[in-house]
Amino acid sequence: MDFNQLFALQKQLDDRIVNEHGLEGLDLFQNKLLALKVEVGELANETRCFKYWSKKAPSPIETILEEYVDGIHFILSLGLEIGITPRKVPSEVADELSTVECFHHVYQAIDHVAEIRNEEAYLHLLNHYLLLGKQIGLNIDDIYEAYLKKNEVNHNRQDQGY
């Protein structure tokens, strides 16, 4: 995954949103943290991994991928606010966790970023989110391509006054 490009694209989108919505000078960090938590919840809902009471299958992988990529947008945006540069992105570390445990680790990592706001906490979050993607069966190349497509959708939404 080309994180140089992803950070650059996310910065363009973030800058556009700030400019077009008159948000210059506002601290949007807490908003982005909450948005990320909501997106992670939406992803969990689509995977249905926690719904032990239901026999219904997870959503199609395309839907899960789209929800996952929404989280990538906010994670990149948080990284830009913390001052993370693409060269500091961690390599994926293997971990033996259930899908539910992966979701819990992501939420804990989000809370840690909220408290600490530093590079180490951020990279921990990114690593756990990448592990979650792997755990739910997403391919890194598919994630990258889906991010590029969703970034374009997000720009189109701004064009339409979203």
Legacy VTK file of the C-alpha trace (Angstrom):
# vtk DataFile Version 3.0
C-alpha trace
ASCII
DATASET POLYDATA
POINTS 162 float
0.000 0.000 0.000
1.431 3.376 -1.009
0.986 5.396 2.178
2.756 8.373 0.591
-0.096 8.666 -1.872
-2.795 7.926 0.698
-1.584 10.628 3.085
-1.303 13.106 0.196
-4.824 12.330 -1.042
-6.240 12.541 2.464
-4.542 15.889 3.042
-6.090 17.258 -0.161
-9.538 16.090 0.930
-9.128 17.358 4.499
-7.879 20.755 3.290
-10.772 21.021 0.861
-13.342 20.223 3.537
-11.824 22.713 5.973
-11.744 25.459 3.328
-15.172 24.827 1.835
-16.896 24.517 5.208
-15.128 27.455 6.865
-13.449 25.319 9.508
-10.069 27.050 9.485
-8.548 27.255 12.951
-10.941 24.733 14.503
-9.611 21.678 16.302
-11.408 18.773 14.632
-9.442 16.057 16.397
-12.260 14.983 18.740
-14.749 15.012 15.862
-12.476 12.743 13.842
-12.026 10.369 16.775
-15.781 10.020 17.191
-16.277 9.651 13.428
-13.713 6.840 13.438
-15.483 5.076 16.308
-18.782 5.315 14.423
-17.187 3.926 11.259
-15.623 1.034 13.194
-19.056 0.288 14.667
-20.605 0.305 11.213
-17.887 -2.086 10.060
-18.545 -4.420 12.995
-22.242 -4.360 12.178
-21.562 -5.393 8.567
-19.263 -8.259 9.622
-21.822 -9.401 12.194
-18.913 -10.993 14.087
-20.393 -10.177 17.483
-23.963 -11.249 16.700
-23.809 -14.655 18.348
-27.615 -14.713 18.493
-28.059 -14.497 14.734
-27.602 -16.990 11.920
-27.638 -14.270 9.266
-24.462 -14.145 7.184
-22.141 -11.138 7.080
-22.706 -8.496 4.435
-21.007 -9.015 1.066
-17.243 -8.446 1.150
-17.656 -5.346 -1.048
-19.839 -3.722 1.619
-17.399 -4.684 4.361
-14.509 -3.285 2.329
-16.325 0.007 1.800
-16.976 0.365 5.539
-13.379 -0.549 6.317
-12.063 2.107 3.945
-14.230 4.748 5.628
-12.183 4.038 8.737
-8.927 4.364 6.785
-9.961 7.902 5.788
-10.341 8.978 9.405
-7.198 7.165 10.553
-5.162 8.953 7.879
-6.783 12.242 8.823
-5.871 11.723 12.481
-2.319 10.892 11.451
-2.061 14.157 9.544
-3.195 16.055 12.635
-0.593 14.318 14.787
2.109 14.975 12.188
2.736 11.421 11.043
4.725 11.132 7.843
4.288 8.228 5.436
7.741 6.806 6.158
6.678 6.194 9.761
3.882 3.752 8.905
4.403 0.396 10.657
4.865 -2.904 8.995
2.101 -5.328 9.802
2.704 -7.482 12.864
0.981 -10.840 13.083
-1.337 -11.415 16.010
-3.605 -14.288 16.983
-6.885 -12.629 17.907
-10.509 -13.314 17.148
-12.377 -10.788 15.049
-14.236 -9.521 18.108
-10.936 -9.100 19.961
-9.518 -7.203 16.972
-12.428 -4.768 17.134
-11.866 -4.273 20.866
-8.159 -3.597 20.259
-9.014 -0.997 17.624
-11.393 0.784 19.990
-8.785 0.704 22.766
-6.187 2.079 20.361
-8.546 4.912 19.353
-8.978 5.819 23.016
-5.213 5.721 23.493
-4.722 8.140 20.587
-7.343 10.401 22.170
-5.381 10.454 25.426
-1.815 10.562 24.140
-1.911 12.114 20.640
1.542 10.908 19.750
3.224 8.907 17.028
3.525 5.695 19.021
-0.185 5.621 19.902
-1.121 6.460 16.325
1.052 3.728 14.823
-0.416 1.271 17.318
-3.907 2.217 16.092
-2.927 1.899 12.449
-1.328 -1.476 13.054
-4.409 -2.819 14.844
-6.674 -1.514 12.102
-4.549 -3.221 9.454
-4.670 -6.436 11.498
-8.446 -6.130 11.714
-8.619 -5.817 7.931
-6.548 -8.935 7.531
-8.663 -10.780 10.119
-11.906 -10.002 8.287
-10.447 -11.231 5.004
-9.483 -8.009 3.247
-6.593 -7.899 0.822
-4.189 -4.951 1.142
-4.368 -4.250 -2.605
-8.174 -4.227 -2.503
-8.077 -1.836 0.466
-5.780 0.498 -1.447
-7.950 0.493 -4.569
-11.128 0.925 -2.532
-9.583 3.906 -0.724
-8.763 5.563 -4.054
-12.335 5.046 -5.274
-13.898 6.286 -2.035
-11.632 9.332 -2.001
-12.989 10.229 -5.417
-16.555 9.701 -4.152
-15.820 11.994 -1.212
-14.583 14.731 -3.557
-17.705 14.293 -5.704
-19.818 14.662 -2.580
-18.073 17.952 -1.818
-18.771 19.074 -5.395
-22.462 18.427 -4.727
-22.567 20.291 -1.412
-22.642 17.162 0.769
LINES 1 163
162 0 1 2 3 4 5 6 7 8 9 10 11 12 13 14 15 16 17 18 19 20 21 22 23 24 25 26 27 28 29 30 31 32 33 34 35 36 37 38 39 40 41 42 43 44 45 46 47 48 49 50 51 52 53 54 55 56 57 58 59 60 61 62 63 64 65 66 67 68 69 70 71 72 73 74 75 76 77 78 79 80 81 82 83 84 85 86 87 88 89 90 91 92 93 94 95 96 97 98 99 100 101 102 103 104 105 106 107 108 109 110 111 112 113 114 115 116 117 118 119 120 121 122 123 124 125 126 127 128 129 130 131 132 133 134 135 136 137 138 139 140 141 142 143 144 145 146 147 148 149 150 151 152 153 154 155 156 157 158 159 160 161
